[in-house]
Amino acid sequence: MHVHKEFDEEHLKKQMLEFVGKINQLPPVRSNVKRQYRERTVYYLDILEVDGRDVLFRVGVESGTYIRKLIHDMGEKIGVGAHMVELRRTKVANLTEDDSLSTLQNLEDAVYFYEKEGDEKPLNKVVQNIEKAVDFLPKVWISDFAVDTVCKGAPVAVPGVVKFNPFKIDEWVLIYTLKGEIVAIGKAAIDSSSLKDIEKGIVIRTDSVIMRPGVYPEYHRAQQ
């Protein structure tokens, strides 16, 4: 953040920290969303260094928060104006710079080893599984007979659930096979605490299907 005028450092720090918590933010003119105030959460804001009028800080925010606008609003709050000079994304959900970044050269080398030598280990290290990106979400494991129907967009019903992590209604939930393969992502139709009391009904409404149909055999209900 570059501050437009001279400022008192302690006053600046105090005013910046007041943005931690719930804020109402109006998206900038050049944005892909409708310009209306939206509530967003600033989880933390750590001031790392003040060098002249430049302020280096680390901030954790809810998805959809505009950092450029946040800096503008902080400059207005401080009373001297400010704008963003540089932005670096260091973390998304549970993915961080420490374990998720790779150079383009490493990617090129990994593709070479896979195509020329059949060695997929470097490629698996560079291109990580989708499971890692969403591993922080609660999980439901379903029986083999339910997999193919979910792959075709069907919801997860009570008889198909084998085990689960605790989850709440309307929470995003990962749907897994018993082998640990991700099938889909959906929204919980009930609280997990209700599962022990019911024998039928929808548990998860499927939203995004990851696994292709046909990986697991179709389930045919026996006719009597």
C-alpha positions in Angstrom: 0.0 0.0 0.0 1.4 3.4 -0.9 0.1 6.2 1.2 -0.4 9.6 -0.6 0.7 12.0 2.2 2.8 12.0 5.4 1.1 10.1 8.2 1.4 9.2 11.9 2.4 5.5 11.9 0.6 4.6 15.1 -2.6 6.3 13.8 -2.3 4.4 10.5 -1.9 1.0 12.3 -4.9 1.7 14.5 -7.1 2.7 11.6 -6.0 -0.3 9.5 -6.8 -2.8 12.2 -10.3 -1.5 12.5 -11.0 -3.2 9.2 -10.6 -6.7 10.7 -14.0 -8.3 11.0 -17.2 -7.7 8.9 -16.9 -4.9 6.3 -19.3 -3.5 3.7 -17.4 -3.2 0.4 -18.5 -1.6 -2.9 -16.7 -3.3 -5.8 -14.6 -1.1 -8.0 -15.9 0.3 -11.3 -13.8 -2.1 -13.3 -15.1 -5.4 -11.9 -17.1 -8.4 -13.1 -19.9 -8.1 -10.5 -22.8 -5.7 -10.0 -21.7 -2.6 -8.1 -23.6 -2.8 -4.9 -22.4 -3.0 -1.3 -21.5 -6.6 -0.2 -20.6 -7.8 3.2 -17.2 -9.5 3.4 -15.0 -10.7 6.3 -11.4 -9.7 6.9 -10.0 -12.5 9.1 -6.7 -10.9 10.0 -4.5 -8.0 9.0 -0.8 -8.0 10.0 1.4 -4.9 9.2 4.8 -6.3 8.4 6.8 -3.2 7.4 6.5 0.6 7.0 9.1 2.1 4.7 8.4 5.8 4.1 4.9 6.0 2.6 4.9 2.3 1.6 3.2 -0.2 3.9 3.7 -3.9 3.5 1.0 -6.0 5.2 -0.5 -9.5 5.1 -4.3 -9.9 5.0 -6.6 -12.9 5.1 -10.0 -12.3 3.6 -13.2 -13.9 2.5 -13.5 -14.9 -1.2 -14.7 -12.1 -3.3 -13.0 -9.3 -1.3 -11.3 -6.7 -3.5 -7.9 -5.9 -2.0 -7.4 -2.8 -4.2 -10.7 -1.4 -2.9 -9.8 -2.4 0.7 -6.6 -0.4 0.4 -8.5 2.6 -1.0 -11.0 2.5 1.8 -8.2 2.2 4.4 -6.6 5.3 2.9 -9.8 7.2 3.2 -10.2 6.1 6.8 -6.7 7.2 7.6 -7.5 10.5 6.0 -4.5 10.7 3.6 -5.5 8.5 0.7 -3.7 5.3 -0.5 -3.5 2.9 -3.5 -2.2 -0.6 -4.1 1.2 -0.9 -5.6 1.7 -4.7 -5.5 -0.5 -7.8 -4.6 0.7 -11.3 -4.0 -1.6 -14.2 -3.3 0.1 -16.5 -0.8 -2.7 -18.8 0.2 -6.0 -20.1 -1.0 -8.0 -22.3 1.5 -5.4 -24.9 2.5 -3.1 -24.4 -0.5 0.0 -22.3 0.4 3.2 -21.2 -1.3 5.2 -23.6 0.8 3.7 -26.8 -0.7 1.7 -25.9 -3.8 3.9 -23.8 -6.1 6.0 -25.0 -8.9 8.0 -23.2 -11.7 7.0 -23.5 -15.4 10.4 -25.2 -15.9 9.6 -27.9 -13.4 6.3 -28.4 -15.2 8.0 -28.7 -18.6 10.5 -31.2 -17.2 7.7 -33.2 -15.6 5.8 -33.4 -18.9 9.0 -34.5 -20.7 9.7 -37.4 -18.3 6.1 -38.5 -18.5 5.9 -38.4 -22.3 9.4 -39.6 -23.1 10.2 -42.0 -20.3 6.7 -42.9 -18.9 7.7 -41.6 -15.4 4.7 -39.9 -13.9 6.2 -39.2 -10.5 7.5 -35.7 -11.3 4.1 -34.8 -12.9 2.2 -36.0 -9.9 4.3 -33.8 -7.7 3.7 -30.7 -9.9 0.1 -31.3 -10.8 -1.6 -32.2 -7.6 -4.8 -34.1 -7.0 -8.0 -32.2 -6.8 -8.6 -33.8 -3.4 -5.9 -31.6 -1.9 -7.6 -28.4 -3.0 -10.8 -29.3 -1.2 -9.5 -31.5 1.6 -10.7 -29.0 4.3 -14.4 -29.8 3.5 -16.3 -32.5 5.4 -16.6 -35.8 3.7 -19.2 -38.5 3.0 -18.2 -42.0 1.8 -20.7 -43.8 -0.3 -21.2 -47.5 -1.3 -20.0 -48.8 -4.6 -23.6 -49.2 -5.9 -24.3 -45.5 -5.4 -21.2 -44.1 -7.2 -22.4 -44.3 -10.8 -25.8 -42.7 -10.1 -24.0 -39.8 -8.3 -21.7 -39.5 -11.3 -24.8 -38.9 -13.4 -25.9 -36.1 -11.1 -28.2 -38.0 -8.7 -28.3 -36.9 -5.1 -26.8 -39.0 -2.3 -29.6 -40.8 -0.4 -29.4 -42.3 3.1 -29.0 -45.9 2.0 -25.9 -45.0 0.0 -24.0 -43.4 2.9 -21.4 -45.7 4.6 -19.6 -43.3 6.8 -19.2 -39.5 7.2 -17.6 -36.6 8.9 -19.9 -34.3 10.9 -21.6 -31.6 8.6 -24.4 -29.1 8.8 -27.3 -28.4 6.5 -26.4 -26.3 3.4 -22.6 -27.0 4.1 -20.5 -28.0 1.1 -19.6 -31.7 1.4 -17.1 -34.0 -0.5 -18.5 -37.3 -1.8 -16.0 -40.1 -1.8 -15.8 -43.7 -2.8 -14.8 -46.3 -0.2 -11.4 -46.3 -2.0 -10.9 -42.6 -1.2 -11.6 -41.3 -4.8 -13.5 -38.1 -5.0 -16.8 -38.5 -6.9 -18.5 -35.1 -6.5 -19.1 -32.0 -4.4 -22.6 -31.2 -3.1 -24.6 -29.4 -0.5 -25.9 -31.1 2.6 -29.7 -31.4 2.7 -29.7 -32.3 6.4 -27.5 -32.2 9.4 -25.3 -35.3 9.8 -26.7 -35.7 13.3 -30.0 -36.6 11.7 -28.6 -39.6 9.8 -28.9 -42.0 12.7 -32.7 -41.4 13.0 -33.8 -41.8 9.4 -33.7 -44.7 6.9 -34.5 -42.8 3.7 -34.3 -39.4 2.1 -31.7 -37.1 0.5 -28.5 -36.4 2.3 -26.4 -34.5 -0.2 -27.6 -32.7 -3.3 -25.0 -33.1 -6.0 -23.6 -29.9 -7.4 -20.3 -30.5 -9.2 -19.4 -34.0 -10.5 -15.7 -34.9 -10.7 -15.7 -38.6 -11.6 -16.9 -39.7 -15.0 -19.8 -42.1 -15.3 -18.9 -45.7 -16.0 -15.9 -45.9 -13.7 -18.1 -47.9 -11.3 -20.7 -50.4 -12.6 -24.4 -49.3 -12.8 -26.6 -50.4 -10.0 -29.7 -52.3 -11.1 -32.4 -52.8 -8.4 -33.5 -56.4 -8.3 -37.0 -57.0 -9.7 -39.4 -59.2 -7.7 
